[in-house]
Amino acid sequence: MGNIITYLKWRGDLNFSEKPFCLVDNLVLSAFVYQNLSGIVTDDKEPVTVADAYVRYQEKNPDKKEKTTLFSLMAGSRRFGQANLSYYREVYDEETASQFTAVHITLDDESRYIAFRGTDNTIIGWQEDFGIGSMVVPAQLMAKDYLERTMEEGKHYRIGGHSKGGNLAIFSAAQCEEKLQDQIIAVYNNDGPGLSADIIPKERLAAIRKKVCWIVPEFSIIGTLFPCGMPDRILGSDTDGLMQHDIYTWQIEGDTVCEKETLTENCRFYVQIFDTWITSATLEQRKTFTKDFFDALKAGGAATMDEVWGGGLDGFGTILLSIIHSERKTKIVIAKFIHSFVSNCKNIDFKEAVRSREILQAGLLFAAGLIFIIFPEAALRLVGRFLGMAVIIFSGRKVLQCAVNDGIDKKQKEHRILSWLAAICVMEFLVVNKSAILLSTHFLLGILLILFSFRNFYQAITVYRNLPVRFGMFLVSAAAILMGIVSLSQIQTESAVVFTIGSFLVIYSGALIFKELYKNGKQKMK
């Protein structure tokens, strides 16, 4: 299935006089505004064609050719090559947690498209995205001012953007002067949040609602926040889950988008959770939570979301401590979010779920992980002695069974009893000897982790076809084999190693429990 890149390759030979503006052109322009045009297009009426802008960009960034496929195709096409770019404005202000980028694109049929950029990978951008639900953010005010400053009298405009850019398009169109609203042909929100009724009068939104085209992929979280009714278009995507937010994955055939009838079942489940949470939390609570949560993300010195994910356990610990020491209001909001999740899990039959073998196994792993975290210095000895006592009890039971069983040959009975007694003696020696129990538990734990890693890796290759799931299983396998090797190489107990293994067990088993409960709930819904 094609996307906006294949569309440009196929339809780039026709200008807008030959083939009028369509929905896919909106997607192209919403993706184009992510291109950095700083120093190439000025913040005034002076036009620069897309073709000339691309030449200047290549001169300025000779090493980034592989990242400009969209830009290159647009520049070389009849459809967009001679489109004029103007009024390029870019703002990044960490102090006010604001980020804003917009540009005018005048097409060859003299129609104009004002494109607002969505969120990039910076924490500031994500913070502003979340803030949209609790207050008027600086980028929204900038978007309104931008329209009022740059729209020319008598001209007609389409306005749009992807992600936060779509929200800016709706907000600026709804809040700008009425005479400017009359000049707006259409407003495109491409998987961007809507507008909270708490921060914008409903009548302002109603004035432009008929002009709004709300587009989301079939799995959409961001684009279903604060909705103004159902989405106008639901599109298919070449990927799964949250990755569908990427506009380049949206399916296009020829010059039309590939539409779906409804959001996926998983998406509807998550949307219901977020809707319940948004309804239960006050405006002030959402605002406080947003500030504290993103302050926590920045506490470790990260500036981008990649740096947050790449921070490892140290970074996660810093974030967790920051949230723990956050305001009471933030903890209340987190509690409400958890409550909203639980309240939307009513279909789960917990009695049936906890009886399943998978839940019981995950529960034992979770308990072991908690012991490793709470008692890192003594955990291996505790676990080792527990296993040793279990073997002693099991072996003792076998000795008694053999002793009273008259159906076994005498020599065979003696051999079995001696074998089980030997096992009891070995276990008793290990249980009372601190260094021996520690060494044997280290060895056993290391072997189990390595075996688990290979089993998990094999399943990822042979059973699962979903790429994100495979990637997650590869990460789990890598973590398990590393911890297994470390455990085998440790003769003395090191708290950091035990704590890390415990954290791994808790996170992994918690994910398994969540997965099984969710699966149970979905089965009950059918």
Helices and strands as residue ranges (DSSP letters): H 4-11, H 23-32, E 48-49, H 50-60, G 65-67, H 69-75, E 84-93, E 98-106, E 112-116, H 123-131, H 138-150, E 157-162, H 164-175, H 178-181, E 184-190, H 202-206, G 209-211, E 212-217, G 222-224, E 233-235, G 241-245, G 247-249, E 252-253, E 256-257, H 265-280, H 283-298, H 305-309, H 312-324, H 328-343, H 350-354, H 357-374, H 379-404, H 410-432, H 434-462, H 467-489, H 495-525
